[in-house]
């Protein structure tokens, strides 16, 4: 990045100001960040993927605080299935799956998968729940 571009960016940041939540600008356009007009300029897939990464990191930290047993799940497909569920339900929502967490604490992955499927969430998300329950049961990603 050139020195001039850096100065321009700093100037725009100062002029626009940062807003972390969407708001309506002076002409009614839905805006976020440093004056990004969402009504006329949608976010790019690259920006959406950066947002997804931040959201995943935040949700995984929340899950680790909400459910002590989560920290015992080793990295891999099972842990990722739980993060996926928390992304959808929120860490607090997933923490309420008490029978599933009890089974996980005992390393009873067959029962954990059954408990995940025995929920209102599973009826709401359909195939997603089937895939994630299988991932919990087997410890493998669907190919």
Long-range contacts (C-beta under 8 A, 24 or more apart in sequence): 55-87, 56-83, 56-87, 59-83, 59-86, 59-87, 59-90, 59-91, 60-86, 62-86, 62-90, 62-91, 62-92, 63-91, 63-94, 63-95, 65-91, 66-91, 66-92, 66-94, 66-95, 67-91, 67-94, 67-95, 67-101, 69-101, 69-104, 69-105, 72-104, 72-105, 73-104, 76-139, 77-135, 77-138, 77-139, 77-140, 77-141, 78-109, 78-135, 78-136, 78-139, 80-135, 80-141, 81-132, 81-135, 81-136, 82-136, 84-128, 84-132, 85-116, 85-121, 85-132, 88-121, 88-125, 88-128, 89-121, 93-121, 109-136, 109-137, 109-138, 109-139, 110-137, 112-136, 112-137, 113-137
